[in-house]
Amino acid sequence: MNKNGHTPHRRRFVNYAGAAIEQMKVYCTAHPGSPSAMRRPQLFFRSDLWIALLGPTIEEGIVGIGPTVAAALRAFDAQYLIRLRPPNEEINLPMKPQQSFTVHLRRSPDCQKPRT
């Protein structure tokens, strides 16, 4: 009780760790083959966002960020799969080449015609 006779409002303590663990269990149960379920990234809560991290740092690791644990884990799964795929040259080219090139050999290749 304070000087005015009122009970001060206490800030409600939210157990983010316990809630995050439970939400991660639910997500991994619903998506058992996902990278999140297989690799179990670390979860952090910063500035009203959840961060799922696999690796030593955000710069070096695979990261998923979202407003909920499930959103962060979905983003993590997407980033994990992108990192695993080899780059597809056709998709990554900004535009199709405008010229074609012909190669002229200075000497003929050492190929023998089959004898009949």
Order of alpha helices (4+ residues) and beta strands (2+ residues): alpha-alpha-beta-beta-beta-alpha-alpha
